[in-house]
Amino acid sequence: MKLVVSVDGAAAGNPGPAGIGVVIATEDGVPLIQCAEPIGQTTNNVAEYRALLRALDLLRHWERPITQVTIRSDSQLLVRQLSGEYRVTAAHLLPLWEAVQRGLRELAAPVHIEHVPRELNREADRLARLGAQMAASGSRTAEGASSSPALQAGGECGQSRETL
């Protein structure tokens, strides 16, 4: 199974109330998992890394064989640090970068990471902003969460079981 993973992080105030958004879809764009989660008070860059770590955690528990993963992010910093084009110079990002590197090595499938314009990452962005709203309100649920079985807002990512 080839998967496309879109991730985004958002922080209101930078630092401020932050959230993450993750969308895991088939290569044809059919969403299998979508999630919006609050992650407390942090910076946007930390939220970007935390979104990717959440996606890697979901992929680690995938029930069907994965043959390829494409990870998409609108964060140039995240993509360029992971590709080695930028060095990680911020001490608080280094442990997150190392955790992502470990997570990528643990996947049994080839992984391609690409930068996409924000307009091509809209759903992950919407979910990340929803997570930030939840963090700001201290809530684990938020208005705007879908009733779709593939979306769970509030700390647990929903899965479309028939596709796993």
Summary of the structure (lengths in Angstrom):
residues: 164
radius of gyration: 14.6
end to end distance: 9.7
largest distance: 42.7
contacts: 571
relative contact order: 0.25
helix: 37%
strand: 30%
